[in-house]
Every structure is written in C-alpha cells, then in structure tokens.
Amino acid sequence: MTTKILGHRGANRRAPQNTIPAFQAAIDHGADGVEFDVQMSSDGVLVICHNFTVDETSDGTGYVNEHTFEELRAMDFGSWFGEEFRGTKIPTLEETLDCVKDMEILNVEIKHPSKHKVEVVQKTYDMVREKGLLDKVIFSSFDFDVISILKHIDPDCTCGLLYDPVPEELFDKRLLRNEYLTVASDYKADALHPYFKLVNYPKAYIRKCHEAGLMVNVWGISKESELEKYKNRKLDIIITDCI
C-alpha cells in the first residue's frame, strides 16, 4: 500500500495555516490532500480555523464562535506569518472545498463545537455533499459525539476518531486501556486518527486495525526524518507539517 500524505492545515510552513494560500501551496508541492479545521461563526457561517480564538493567527482577538462572519472577515489572517501574506482572509468551508476539490483525500476536522453542535455537524456534512465530495472526505473529530451525529446523518460517510496521549484530553478513557478496536466499533468509525507515536503501542496496533477493516491515519509528524520512517509503517494516511 502507498501511504497518502496530507498537509496539516495546508502547507503550513509555506503559508499561514488554514488559509487558501496554504491549501494552494499544498497542491503546488504535491500533497495527496489536506487536513483543515471547521468552526462556525456566531451568525452560522462555517469557517476554517484551528484555534478556538483568533488571537494567535490574526490581528483580532476573541473566540471564533463569538464573532460574526463579517467581523472575522475583516481580520488579517496572514501578516503574522509574513508581510507578503498581509490581508489574507479567513476562508469559508465552501471556499476551501472549492480550492482543494481536485485533491485525492480531504480530512475535514470538526472542532469540539461548544455551541450548536448538531447544527455545525449538519451544515458541514451538507456542504461536503453539496460539493459532491463525500467520496473524498474523511470527517474527524476529537469529540466522538460529532462522529455519532455524522453516522446518524449518513451511516456511509467516512469518519475517524482523533486522539492524543494526554489522558485529560481523551473523549473516551477506554483508549487508555488500549481498547481502541472496541471504541471504534462503538462509534461506528471507519478510521482511527492517533498521534503518530501511539501506533507503536501495542506493536500490533496497525495490523489489528487493518484486520478490523479500519484505516490508520496519524498526525503530529513535524520532522522529515520522522516522515520518512513512518512512510514505511503501512499507514493509510500521514497528516504532516512537512509539505
């Protein structure tokens, strides 16, 4: 099998993360796909931003979901990265899908929605379906309730469970006991999306997942040496900063 390489928040070392320039850079530099993060503005527009606040990646402040789309759109999401990106706007989900629609695989992460969870999930699904991209999209979330909602909307949509090694951050504590196959089955997931080092424990993690019909899609790889090493681990997807 050939492991697919996805740009984490686009090609985030070449352009400001989760912006159209970053997604275009991932296309230009040969990534198989991209991963990006969906949130909703206070007036119901789906936008792409990783952090729950805009402070780190724009000239604005405050929570994404407490700003209107007009307010978010007035912010500069590029100059923090480089002067040549000054004036870069926060993209909508629709704009992002239009940009990357010809890529092979798209990982749409739905952030932990603190408000209007069902609405955020439904709108995200509807936009992907409207664009005719359900066959390319893997929906993922650290909030496994999001996956349950998606599977209720469409049992055939492809979904992955995101998790990392921090116990306090785990949505389902059974993962601490390596009950990953049971957890995946309970949420009807099609894939597991662990932090990349977690596939080493237990050693048979990848094989057991594949035998259970699950994809293994890792994230967190930020070094070229790690990328080369894990390309040989029979993973389905690597989400990486190394684009």
Buried (B, 14 or more C-beta within 10 A) or exposed (E): EEBBBBBBBBBBBBBBBBBBBBBBBBBEEEBBBBBBBBBBBBEEBBBBBBBBBBEEBBBBEBBBBBBEBEBBBBBBBBBBBEEEBEEBBBBBBBBBBEBBEEBEBBBBBBBBBEEBBEEBBBBBBEBBBEBEBBEBBBBBBBBBBBBBBBBEBBEEBBBBBBBBBEEEEBBBEEBEEBBBBEBBEBBEBBBBBBBBBBBEEEEEBBEBBBEEEBBBBBBBBBEEEBBEEBBEBEBBBBBBBBB
